[in-house]
Amino acid sequence: MVDLSRAASYEAAKRGQIPTTKFGRKLRVPGDLWRRILAEGRPTQAKSAAG
């Protein structure tokens, strides 16, 4: 099981380690990618759409 705090999640998204999509002020991680990250580890070339 992966233990990742909210702050650590946002920092990882900011660094581009977790791929995100921005909806208004909210950052979202696509469900299929999140399940793959949890199962296999982070993707090798994650890019953030949050800019």
DASULLIN-V658019 format. One record per pair of residues at least 12 apart in sequence whose C-alpha atoms are under 6 Angstrom apart, sorted by the first residue. I is the first residue (numbers start at 1). GAP is how many residues later the second one is. D is the distance in Angstrom with one decimal. If there is no record, write none. Layout:
((I GAP D) (I GAP D))
//
This chain:
((16 30 5.8) (16 31 5.2) (16 32 5.1) (17 29 5.6) (19 27 5.3) (19 28 5.3) (19 29 4.8) (20 28 5.1) (20 29 5.6) (21 28 5.1) (21 29 5.9) (22 28 5.3))
//
